[in-house]
Amino acid sequence: MELPVNTFKHALAAGKPQIGLWSSLASHLSVEVLAGAGFDWLLLDMEHSPNDLESLHTQLQAVAAYPTQSVVRVPWNDMVLLKRVLDLGAQSILVPMIDTPEQAREAVSFMRYPPHGVRGMGGTTRATRYGRVKDYAKKAGNELCILLQVETAQALDNLEAIAAVDGVDGIFIGPADLHASLGFPGEVHHPEVWPKIEEAMRRIRKAGKAPGFLTPNEADAKRILELGGQFVAVGLDVVILARAADALCARFKATGA
């Protein structure tokens, strides 16, 4: 049995934009609904959602039936958790709060087997198709996509050094935490911060890595794509559900129904 091809990773390497959707509902049912919409990738969030390993497992299974690729955002740059997420079969990982090249090198090492890293060996995991993928340990790195989240003033200062770390496929700019780090918590489009975001997109491309971003604002998403953004999430499942529910309720409440 062969290792699944990570079409998301190879599309980024080829410079092809990948349009995605953010999923925080922690439900395999909602993820299955979203996977059929046609997005290139779905972000399965473990940082700011109630997702645990068991719920993530069922979501990965739900997405697997569709061409859409899963990207898992882990809650922290943690060796043990990364090992377990990889063992579940996740091939594209987004690691938050990377501020330095040293942290970037740690993240890469956590996802590589020795002698190139420190990932622990597990022979009968879902990632290996329960032992059916021949030479999994030798092949896994070819289909693993490592994405790092840059979202502080310190990280921006170190952007080129982070991008230069061997094994990094892409760098995602986290707008909410970046605004907070620069003194504007709760904002996502402050006039003092947005130019830094645009410049970061250019810097990431110049460094030869794929730039990523999340915004439900259509104009902002198109602007990021114009700047060379390659993995851009254009909506969030929680926001879509909440706003649609609000609008439906308002239409009937307004008429006295």
N, C-alpha and C positions, 0 to 999 in steps of 0.2 A: 504494500500500500504506500502511495506517495504522500508527501507532505503537501498540504493545500498551498496553492500559490497566493501570495499576498498581493492582489491586484492594486490595492491602495498604495503600498510601498513602491511598486514599480511605476505607477502613474506619477507619483511625486518625483521619482528619479528621472522620468521622461519630461518633466516640466508641465504636466497636464493638471489644470485646476480640478479640484475635487470638492464638490458641494455637499455639505453635511447638515445634520440636525442633531441637536443636543438632547439627550434623554436622561431625565432625573427621576422619573416616576417609579423606578425600581420594580417594574412589572414586566414579566415575559410576555404578557398579553398585549400591553401597549407597544412594546418593542416589536412584536410580530406585526402589528398594524402598521407601524412606522416603516418597517423594513420593506413593505410592499409598495411604498410610495415612489421609490425610484431614486432616492438619494444615493450618492456614491459611498457615503459612510455615515454611521451613527456613533455618536459619542455616548458610551455607557459610563455614567458618572458614579464614582465611589467617594469622591471628595466632599461634595455638598449634596448628598442624598442618603437615604437610609439603606442603600445597597450593601449587602454583605456578600461573602463568597458563594453561598448557596443561591441567592437570587441572581447574582452575576452569571453563574453556571447556566441557569435556565434561559437567561437572556441571550447568551452566546449561542445556545442551541436554537433559539427562535430565529435569530438572524441568519444562521448557517444555511437555511433553506432558500435564501435570496441572494442575488448578486451583490447587494449592499455589504460593505465591509464594516466590521466592528472595530472601534477604537476605545480602549478602556482607560479612563483617567483614574489612577490610583490615588488614595488620599495623601500619600507622602512618599518620599524617596526612601523606602524601607526595603531592605534586602529580603526579609522573610515574606512580606506580603507580595512583593514583585514575583518571587519564586512561585508562590501559590497561584497567582493570577496567570502566569505563563503556563503553569501545569494544567490549568483549565482550558488551555488552547488559544488564549488571546495572542494575537501576533502583532498588533499595533498598540503601543502603550504611550500614554501621555503622563509625564511626571511633573507635578506642580512645584512651584516655589524653588526653582533652581536659580541661585544667585551668583555662583562662582564656577569657574572651570573645574575646580576640584569636586564640587557636588555633581557636575555633569559627568565626570569620569567615574564617580561612584555609581551613578545611575546606570551607565553603560556596563560597568563591571558586574552589577547585580543581575543583568540580563544576559550575560555571556557565560558559557561553561569554561572551566579551566582548560588550558592555561591562560586564556584571554580574559577570564573573569572569575566570579565566585558563585555563580548560580549552582544550586545543589542539584544533584542527579536524581531523577525519578523515572523509572523505566516503563511503568504501566499507567500513565496519566492520560487524560483526554487529549492532551497535546500530541502524544505519540500514537493516538488512535488505539490506546490500551495495548501498547507494545507492538502494533502492527506496522508502524512506519520504520523501515529499515534504516539504520544509521541516523536516527533522529538527532542525536547529539551533535553529529557532524554537519547536519543540514539546517538545523533550526535557525541559525543566524542569518542564513540567506533570505529568509522570509520574515524576519523580525524587523519591525519599524519602530525606532526609538524617537519619540517626540518629547521635547523639553519645554516647560512652561516658564516664560520669563515675565515677571510681573511686579518688579520693584525697581526703585531708582538704582540700587546697587547692581541689579541684573542688567539694566540698560548700559551701565558703565562697562560691564564685562561681556557685552553681547558678542563681540567678535571672538573673544577667547573661548566662550562657551560654544559658539558655532564651530570652532576649530577642533573640538574634541572628536577623535576618531569614533565612528559608530553612530553619531547623531544624524538622523535623517531630516528632522525639521524642528523649527522653533515656533512656539505658539505664544503670542502676546496676550496676556490676561488683562483685559481692560479694567475690570472692577478693582482688583488689587493694585494695579499700577496707579490708578487714580488715587486710591487711599494712600499709597506709599508717597505720592507726590503732594499730599495734603488736601485732597479733594474726595474724601470718602462718600460713597453713595452716588457719585456721578460717573457717567460713562462717556461723556463727550465734552469735557471742559476745554475751552479754547487754549489753555496753557498745556494741556496734555495731548490733545489729538494730533498736533504737529509732531510730537515725539513718537506717537504710534506710527504715523505715516513714514517718518524717517527710519523707524525700526524695521518696517517692511522692506525698505530699500536696502538697509544694512544687511539684513538676513539674506536677501537675494544675492547681494554682492559677495557675501561669504560663501555662496554656493549651497545654501540649505533652503529647504522649503519653508516659507512663512505661513503661519496659521493664525486664525482669528475667529471670534464669535461675536455676532451682532444680529439682533432681530430687525434692525433698521435697514430697509432695502437699499436706500441711498448709500449708507455707510458700507454695506456689504459690496456693492458694486464698485465703490471707490477702492476698497481693499483689493478687490480683484484687479482693478486697473493698475494698482501699485505692484502687482505680481504675487498677491496672496494665492497660495496653492491649495491649502486645506482650510476652507472657510465654512463655518457653521452659520446658517442663515435663520435659525429659529430654535426655540426650546419647547419641548413637549408640554411642560408645565404652563408656560406662557400661552401657548396655543389653546390649551384646554380652558384655562382661566378666562382668557379674553373672549373666547367663543361662548362660554357659559354666561359671562357678564352681559355680552351683547344680546344673547337670546332672552335672558331674563328681563333686560331693560326694555326690549321691544314689547313684551307683554305687560310688564308692570306699568309702562307709560300709557297703555290704553285701558288700564284698569282691569285687565283680565286676571 
